[in-house]
Amino acid sequence: MYTVIIVDDEKFVRKGLIKMLDWESSGFQVIDEAEDGEDALILLREKKPDLVLTDIRMPVLDGLELIHAAFEEKMETEFIIISGYNDFRYARQAMRYGVLDYVLKPVDQAEIKQALEKIFVLGRWRRNNRKNTAY
């Protein structure tokens, strides 16, 4: 079972994402949530989730800064961005950090399921590749 943390400064978005899916039957367990990137980074260090669903525009530390920090700290966490901003600059930067997907709000159930399925293929491949290339 993959562990998940949901990060968004809007509480109703976080709660909506949690209620949108039957996470466990999809192979996931939501273990926590955060309202900004700074709180999320603390949770990532403590709980080491497999996956983070994060908004981009948040106070204190935004989603791209959170992803960059995780990238710099060589965390093995995968990311899916959920954003209300259809801005190619955000998507391009997210791609540079290797995010699994970039989903626009409002999110529907089919879109989020499709994004989550990527961890089964890409996420597993990346984890195996990291283990095989470690010294």
Buried (B, 14 or more C-beta within 10 A) or exposed (E): EBBBBBBBBEEEBBEBBBEEBEBEEBEBEBBBBBBBBBBBBEBBEEEEBBBBBBBBBBEBBBBBBBBBBBBEEEBEBBBBBBBBBEEEEBBEBBEEBEBBBBBEBEBEEEBBEEBBBBBEEBBBEBBEEEEEEEE
